[in-house]
């Protein structure tokens, strides 16, 4: 891998975009996201976006679903087909200055996808994140991507790529939803203890305020750990919740891949242009 690409892959995204003068401060909230860029139209929109998108997130599975044996395609379950293959998606994104996050919902898609990614790695000069939910979390499904096999596969191909390692979660309206507990964060810390590359933990916005102590402890384990705040479509959470998160963590170690209208309201409240 070219040195420049190697550096971008193993560098914290916030540092990469600050060094390249794409953001003005070492602040994860300044990094802008384009979520679910799966279809051809969405991928083109993300790649050519006039607003300054920094990171593009998309989902990868095998054509035909979890048990499928087709090409890696860009789709989110329950979908099992797409007008966009991973190969085509990378061809659209590779020559941009935008980082990529590939989200895997099954282990079966990982190896063939990384073979494709390896074919374009010399052209990638931007952050690359590889994501999977490897542990059950609050109200989460026990169906997870096998952690050991996932990590062995990814690090075998790309020992420096940023790993995005999460928990399956659920959220129930009108009920008290428990957050990430000590057992969950300690199990994650144990899994990550042998890793040498940056790791970000995707955590659900509606579950973070009740988990500040646990997630703060997790970030304290190594300085190359960060959080990525995400949201479910039906989740109820407020800008105040996001501000509470921001007040309780190092600003350089928390990214916000959140939906509207909270995203714009949050960025306005903290003085970050959107």
C-alpha positions as CSV (number, residue, x, y, z in Angstrom):
1,X,0.0,0.0,0.0
2,X,1.3,3.5,-0.8
3,X,2.5,5.4,2.2
4,X,-0.1,8.1,1.8
5,X,-2.9,5.6,1.7
6,X,-1.4,3.6,4.6
7,X,-1.3,6.8,6.7
8,X,-4.9,7.8,6.0
9,X,-6.2,4.3,6.9
10,X,-4.4,4.2,10.2
11,X,-5.0,7.9,11.1
12,X,-7.9,9.1,13.2
13,X,-10.5,10.6,10.7
14,X,-10.6,13.9,12.7
15,X,-6.8,14.2,12.3
16,X,-6.9,13.3,8.6
17,X,-9.5,16.0,7.8
18,X,-7.8,18.6,10.0
19,X,-4.4,17.9,8.4
20,X,-6.0,18.2,4.9
21,X,-7.7,21.5,6.0
22,X,-11.2,20.0,5.5
23,X,-12.2,21.0,9.0
24,X,-11.1,23.9,11.2
25,X,-10.8,22.2,14.6
26,X,-10.0,18.9,16.1
27,X,-13.6,18.2,16.7
28,X,-15.5,15.0,15.7
29,X,-18.7,17.0,15.3
30,X,-17.2,18.9,12.4
31,X,-17.0,15.7,10.4
32,X,-20.0,15.5,8.2
33,X,-21.7,12.3,7.2
34,X,-23.7,10.9,4.3
35,X,-25.6,7.9,5.5
36,X,-26.9,4.8,3.6
37,X,-25.3,5.7,0.2
38,X,-26.3,2.3,-1.1
39,X,-28.1,2.8,-4.4
40,X,-26.4,4.2,-7.5
41,X,-28.3,7.4,-7.2
42,X,-27.4,7.8,-3.5
43,X,-23.7,7.0,-4.2
44,X,-23.5,9.5,-6.9
45,X,-25.2,12.1,-4.7
46,X,-22.7,11.4,-1.9
47,X,-19.7,11.4,-4.2
48,X,-20.6,14.7,-5.8
49,X,-22.3,16.4,-2.9
50,X,-21.9,20.1,-3.0
51,X,-22.0,20.4,0.8
52,X,-18.7,19.3,2.3
53,X,-19.4,15.7,3.1
54,X,-16.4,14.0,4.8
55,X,-17.5,10.4,5.4
56,X,-19.8,8.2,3.3
57,X,-21.5,5.3,5.0
58,X,-22.9,2.3,3.1
59,X,-24.0,-1.3,3.8
60,X,-22.6,-4.4,2.2
61,X,-24.2,-7.8,1.8
62,X,-24.1,-10.7,-0.6
63,X,-26.7,-10.7,-3.4
64,X,-29.4,-13.0,-2.2
65,X,-29.1,-12.0,1.5
66,X,-27.2,-13.6,4.3
67,X,-27.3,-17.1,2.8
68,X,-26.6,-15.7,-0.7
69,X,-23.5,-16.5,-2.7
70,X,-23.6,-13.7,-5.2
71,X,-21.5,-10.6,-5.6
72,X,-21.1,-8.1,-2.7
73,X,-23.8,-5.5,-3.2
74,X,-24.8,-2.3,-1.5
75,X,-28.0,-2.9,0.5
76,X,-29.4,-3.0,4.0
77,X,-31.4,-5.9,5.3
78,X,-34.2,-6.9,4.7
79,X,-33.2,-6.0,1.2
80,X,-31.4,-8.8,-0.7
81,X,-30.7,-7.0,-4.0
82,X,-29.5,-3.7,-5.3
83,X,-28.7,-1.7,-8.4
84,X,-25.2,-1.2,-7.1
85,X,-22.4,-3.7,-6.5
86,X,-19.5,-2.9,-4.2
87,X,-17.2,-2.8,-7.2
88,X,-19.3,-0.2,-8.9
89,X,-19.7,1.8,-5.6
90,X,-15.9,1.9,-5.0
91,X,-15.4,3.1,-8.6
92,X,-17.7,6.0,-7.9
93,X,-16.2,6.9,-4.5
94,X,-12.5,6.1,-4.9
95,X,-11.4,9.3,-6.6
96,X,-13.2,11.6,-4.2
97,X,-11.6,13.1,-1.0
98,X,-14.4,11.5,1.1
99,X,-13.7,8.8,3.7
100,X,-15.7,5.5,3.6
101,X,-17.4,3.4,6.2
102,X,-18.5,-0.1,5.0
103,X,-21.1,-1.7,7.3
104,X,-21.3,-5.5,7.3
105,X,-24.3,-7.3,8.5
106,X,-23.0,-10.8,7.9
107,X,-19.6,-12.5,8.0
108,X,-20.1,-14.1,4.6
109,X,-19.8,-10.8,2.8
110,X,-16.6,-9.7,4.5
111,X,-13.9,-11.8,2.7
112,X,-15.1,-11.3,-0.9
113,X,-15.7,-7.6,-0.2
114,X,-12.2,-7.1,1.2
115,X,-10.8,-8.8,-1.9
116,X,-12.5,-6.1,-4.0
117,X,-11.3,-3.4,-1.7
118,X,-7.8,-4.6,-1.9
119,X,-8.0,-4.1,-5.7
120,X,-8.4,-0.3,-5.2
121,X,-6.4,0.3,-2.0
122,X,-3.6,2.0,-3.8
123,X,-6.0,4.7,-5.0
124,X,-7.6,5.3,-1.6
125,X,-6.0,8.3,0.2
126,X,-8.9,8.8,2.6
127,X,-10.0,7.2,5.9
128,X,-11.5,3.7,5.6
129,X,-13.6,2.2,8.3
130,X,-14.9,-1.4,8.4
131,X,-17.9,-1.9,10.6
132,X,-19.8,-4.8,12.2
133,X,-21.9,-5.4,15.3
134,X,-19.9,-8.1,17.1
135,X,-21.7,-8.2,20.5
136,X,-25.3,-8.1,21.7
137,X,-26.1,-4.7,23.4
138,X,-29.1,-3.1,25.1
139,X,-32.3,-4.8,23.9
140,X,-30.2,-6.2,21.1
141,X,-30.4,-9.3,19.0
142,X,-28.1,-12.2,19.9
143,X,-27.4,-12.5,16.1
144,X,-24.1,-10.8,15.7
145,X,-21.1,-11.1,13.4
146,X,-18.6,-13.5,14.9
147,X,-16.0,-11.2,16.4
148,X,-13.0,-13.5,16.2
149,X,-13.5,-14.5,12.5
150,X,-14.5,-10.9,11.5
151,X,-11.3,-9.4,13.1
152,X,-9.1,-12.2,11.8
153,X,-10.4,-11.6,8.2
154,X,-10.2,-7.8,8.3
155,X,-6.8,-7.5,9.9
156,X,-5.5,-10.3,7.7
157,X,-6.2,-8.0,4.7
158,X,-5.7,-4.6,6.2
159,X,-3.8,-4.5,9.6
160,X,-4.1,-0.7,9.7
161,X,-7.7,-0.1,8.7
162,X,-9.9,1.7,11.3
163,X,-12.3,-0.8,12.9
164,X,-15.9,0.2,13.8
165,X,-17.1,-2.4,16.3
166,X,-20.6,-2.2,17.7
167,X,-23.4,-3.9,19.6
168,X,-26.7,-4.9,18.4
169,X,-29.4,-2.7,20.0
170,X,-33.1,-2.1,20.3
171,X,-35.1,0.8,21.4
172,X,-38.7,0.7,22.7
173,X,-40.8,3.9,22.7
174,X,-42.6,4.8,25.9
175,X,-40.4,2.7,28.0
176,X,-37.2,3.2,30.0
177,X,-34.5,1.8,27.8
178,X,-31.4,0.6,29.6
179,X,-28.0,1.7,28.2
180,X,-24.7,0.0,27.6
181,X,-23.8,-1.8,30.9
182,X,-20.5,-2.7,32.4
183,X,-20.5,-6.2,31.2
184,X,-21.0,-5.0,27.6
185,X,-18.2,-2.5,27.6
186,X,-15.8,-4.7,29.4
187,X,-16.3,-7.5,27.0
188,X,-15.7,-5.1,24.1
189,X,-12.5,-3.9,25.8
190,X,-11.3,-7.4,26.1
191,X,-11.9,-8.2,22.5
192,X,-10.1,-5.0,21.4
193,X,-7.2,-5.4,23.8
194,X,-5.0,-7.1,21.2
195,X,-5.8,-4.7,18.3
196,X,-3.2,-2.1,17.2
197,X,-5.3,0.1,14.9
198,X,-7.8,2.9,15.7
199,X,-11.2,1.6,16.9
200,X,-14.5,3.5,16.9
201,X,-17.5,2.2,18.8
202,X,-20.9,3.0,17.1
203,X,-23.4,3.8,19.9
204,X,-27.0,4.6,19.7
205,X,-27.8,8.2,20.6
206,X,-30.9,7.4,22.7
207,X,-28.9,5.0,24.8
208,X,-25.8,7.0,25.5
209,X,-26.9,9.5,28.2
210,X,-27.6,6.6,30.6
211,X,-24.2,5.0,29.7
212,X,-21.8,7.9,30.2
213,X,-19.8,6.3,33.0
214,X,-19.4,3.0,31.1
215,X,-18.5,4.5,27.8
216,X,-16.1,7.0,29.4
217,X,-14.3,4.1,31.0
218,X,-14.1,2.3,27.6
219,X,-12.5,5.3,25.9
220,X,-10.0,5.7,28.8
221,X,-8.6,2.2,28.0
222,X,-6.7,3.5,24.9
223,X,-6.3,6.9,23.3
224,X,-7.1,5.5,19.8
225,X,-10.6,4.6,20.8
226,X,-13.5,6.9,19.8
227,X,-17.4,6.9,19.7
228,X,-19.6,7.3,16.7
229,X,-23.1,8.4,17.7
230,X,-25.9,7.0,15.4
231,X,-29.7,7.1,15.5
232,X,-32.5,4.7,14.7
233,X,-35.3,6.0,12.5
234,X,-38.0,5.9,15.2
235,X,-35.8,6.8,18.2
236,X,-36.8,9.7,20.4
237,X,-33.9,11.8,21.6
238,X,-33.3,15.5,21.9
239,X,-30.6,18.1,21.0
240,X,-30.2,18.4,24.8
241,X,-29.2,14.7,24.9
242,X,-26.6,15.3,22.2
243,X,-25.3,18.4,24.1
244,X,-25.1,16.2,27.3
245,X,-23.0,13.7,25.3
246,X,-20.7,16.4,24.0
247,X,-20.2,17.9,27.5
248,X,-19.1,14.5,28.9
249,X,-16.6,13.3,26.3
250,X,-13.5,14.6,24.6
251,X,-14.8,16.5,21.5
252,X,-12.0,15.0,19.3
253,X,-13.1,11.5,20.1
254,X,-16.9,11.6,19.3
255,X,-18.3,11.6,15.7
256,X,-22.0,12.3,15.0
257,X,-23.7,10.4,12.2
258,X,-27.2,11.5,13.1
259,X,-30.5,12.3,11.3
260,X,-32.4,15.4,10.7
261,X,-33.7,17.7,12.2
262,X,-31.5,17.0,15.2
263,X,-28.3,17.1,13.2
264,X,-28.8,20.7,12.0
265,X,-30.1,21.8,15.4
266,X,-27.2,20.2,17.2
267,X,-24.6,21.7,14.8
268,X,-26.3,25.2,15.2
269,X,-26.3,24.9,19.0
270,X,-22.5,24.1,19.1
271,X,-21.6,26.6,16.5
272,X,-20.5,24.1,13.8
273,X,-21.6,25.1,10.3
274,X,-23.7,22.6,8.4
